[in-house]
Amino acid sequence: MITKELQRTHYCGDIDKEELVGKRLVINGWVQNYRDHGDLTFLDIRDRTGIIQLVFDPKTNPDAHLIAKKARSEDVISATGVVLLRTAENINPKIPTGKHEVKIDTIEILNKSKTPPFQMDQTEISEEVRLKYRFLDFRRPEMYQNLLMRHKITHTARNFLHQNGFLEVETPILNKSTPEGARDFLVPSRLSPGKFYALPQSPQIFKQLLMVGGIEKYYQIAKCFRDEDLRADRQLEFTQIDIEMSFITEDDIISLMEQMMAQVLEENYRIKIKLPIRRMTHQEAMEKYAIDRPDLRFGMEIVDVTSVVKESEFTVFKSVAQSGGMIKCLPVPEGSRLSRKDMDDLIAFVGKYGSKGMAWMRVKDGKLESNIVKYFSDAIQKELIEKTGAKEDYALLFVGDVKKKVVYDSLANLRLHLGEKFGLRDKSKFEFVWIVDFPLFEWNEEENRYDSVHHPFTAPKMEDINLLEKDPGKVRSDAYDLVLNGIELGGGSIRIHNPDVQKKIFNLLNISDEDAKIKFGFLLEALSYGAPPHGGLAFGLDRMVMEFQGLSNIRDVIAFPKTQKGQDIMSDTPSEVTQKQLEELNVKIAENRANK
C-alpha cells in the first residue's frame, strides 16, 4: 500500500514550469537511470508523462542518499523534494523537463525490480521479447504513445458520434455461426451439449436489427473475431468503430463519416484534410491501379494495351488476346534506373502472383528499345507510346494473362514495389479516397457460383436490380470503402431492407430457403416487420491507429496482441485444458490431434 505522504503531487513530465521552482512536491515512478558521483547521486525517474532528474545530496539527508545509492533500473520509488533550476551547463535539451531537477530529502523504494530483459529507452528489441514481457513494453514511451493515441482517437470518435445523435449499444459476443467470409471461432455450449456459439466476425446482423427496432443511429466500439491467416495488418481479434443509420443515403453516410475522420485527424494530429474526400469507382480503381484500395501518393497509372498489341507479331501477347485475356502496361518514369538485373528480379517478383513472365521496353530517342521490339511494327510502337503517355527514359512493363486476377495482382503489387523502391510513397502524405460502386458479386471458379463481394445483406443499386436475373455479374452495389495511402480503413454499404430482394440475393448465392432460415431466420423475420432503409459502415480501429501513427505492424497499437501464429507468448495462449473441462463441454479431442 501507499500512504498519503508517499502519494504523488505532480507527474514527472509536468515539472517543466517556472512557477514550480522552489515548490515542494512528491514524485512517484520507476527508476530509468542512476548515476553515482560519490558526493552526489542522480536518479532519472519516469512515469507515463516523462522523465525528471532527482538529486540526492548527503548534506541534505544522508539516509536518503544511501537509499538512492541502492536504487536500480525499474525499481518503484516515492521521493519528496524541492524543484530547482539546473545550471546552464547542466541543462538537458533532450527532454522537456531538462531545465529542472528535484533536490530530494526523503525517498522510499516501494518495490524492487529484477534486472529487466531490456532497458525502457532501448530502441532495438526483438518483437518476441517485447511480446513476452508486454507488461514492461508498456513502459517504453513509444508503446505508451501508441496506446495513448488509440485512446484519443476513440475518444474523439465517441464524442463526434454522441454529438450527432448516435446511441452506443453493445451486441452479443456469444453469437450464431454465419457465413461472413472467414472461419468462425466456435465456443461449445455446456448447457446445450453438441451445440456451439460463434464469436462475432462483426455485429452486422445485430446492428440491422437495431435499425428495425427504431434505434436509427447506432455505434459501438466492437470486438470482432476472425479465424484467418495473420499478417502485419491483421489479427485474430480486432476492434471496429461500428456504425449504422436509418433513413439515409450512401451520400449521407459518406459525408458524415469523412467529417468524423477529419475531426479525428485535426484534434489529435493537427492535420487538416480537404473535404469532401474524392470518390473513385471500383472500375476506375481496377483499371488505373489494378487494386480496389489504391495508394494515390504517387502516379504510375496502369494502362490496358490489349487492343494495341494484339495486332503485333509477339506470340505471347497475341495468344493471350485471342484467348480473351488481357495485357496491361505499367509506365515507369526514370526507367534507366532499372538495370537488366532489376528487370530479371521484377520478372521473378510478378511470378509470385501467378504471372508467367513480364515483358519490358524502354523509350530512347522517341523510340522503343528491347529484345522484343522487332515483333512490333513502328505504328504499334508509336501507338504504345501515345496510349501509355510514355516519355523519354520511361520503362514500359507488360503483364498479360488469360486470368485477369493474375494481371491485376501482378501489376498492383509491382506498382507498389517500384513506388517504394523509387521513394515515391511519401510517408508524410495523407491521400484519402472513397471507392464506390463495387460489384455486388464475384464469380467463384472453384465452386462454380457467385459470392458476395462484401456480405449477403449488401443492397444492389436500384438501377441494376433488373440485372439480378439477366446478368448478375454486372450488378453494382451501394457499397463504399474509405482508403488511406493504399490501406482500407473501413467500409460499408446500404443494406437490403426488402425481404423479396434479400431472398433473390440468397438464391443467387446458392443459399436455399431452408439454409437462410437456419442461418438468418431472425433477421429475415425482422425485415418483414417494417424495416426502414438503412446502412452503415465499420472502421478498423487498430488499422486506423497504425496508419495515423506511421507504423507498419498492427501489433504495436494493440495492448495484448497475438503473434502471426495466433499465440500470446506472454500468457502462453492457446493452452491445453483439463479432461474434466472437456467432459463438461462434451468435447473429445481426436487422437491424431492430441498426439501432435
Secondary structure as UniProt FT lines:
FT   HELIX           4..6
FT   HELIX           12..14
FT   HELIX           18..20
FT   TURN            21..22
FT   STRAND          24..36
FT   STRAND          41..47
FT   TURN            48..49
FT   STRAND          50..56
FT   TURN            58..60
FT   HELIX           62..70
FT   TURN            73..74
FT   STRAND          76..85
FT   HELIX           88..90
FT   TURN            93..94
FT   TURN            96..99
FT   STRAND          100..111
FT   TURN            120..121
FT   HELIX           127..132
FT   HELIX           134..137
FT   TURN            138..139
FT   HELIX           141..163
FT   TURN            164..165
FT   STRAND          167..168
FT   STRAND          186..188
FT   TURN            193..194
FT   STRAND          196..198
FT   HELIX           204..212
FT   TURN            213..214
FT   STRAND          217..225
FT   TURN            232..233
FT   STRAND          237..246
FT   HELIX           250..269
FT   STRAND          279..281
FT   HELIX           282..289
FT   TURN            296..297
FT   STRAND          303..304
FT   HELIX           306..309
FT   TURN            310..311
FT   HELIX           315..322
FT   TURN            323..324
FT   STRAND          326..332
FT   HELIX           335..337
FT   HELIX           340..351
FT   TURN            352..354
FT   STRAND          359..364
FT   TURN            365..366
FT   STRAND          367..369
FT   TURN            371..372
FT   HELIX           373..375
FT   HELIX           378..388
FT   TURN            392..393
FT   STRAND          395..401
FT   HELIX           404..421
FT   TURN            422..423
FT   TURN            427..428
FT   STRAND          432..436
FT   STRAND          441..444
FT   TURN            445..448
FT   STRAND          449..452
FT   TURN            456..457
FT   HELIX           462..464
FT   TURN            465..466
FT   HELIX           467..470
FT   HELIX           472..474
FT   STRAND          476..477
FT   STRAND          479..484
FT   TURN            485..486
FT   STRAND          487..495
FT   HELIX           499..508
FT   TURN            509..510
FT   HELIX           513..527
FT   TURN            528..530
FT   STRAND          534..540
FT   HELIX           541..548
FT   TURN            549..550
FT   HELIX           554..557
FT   TURN            564..565
FT   TURN            569..572
FT   HELIX           579..584
FT   TURN            585..586
FT   HELIX           591..594
//
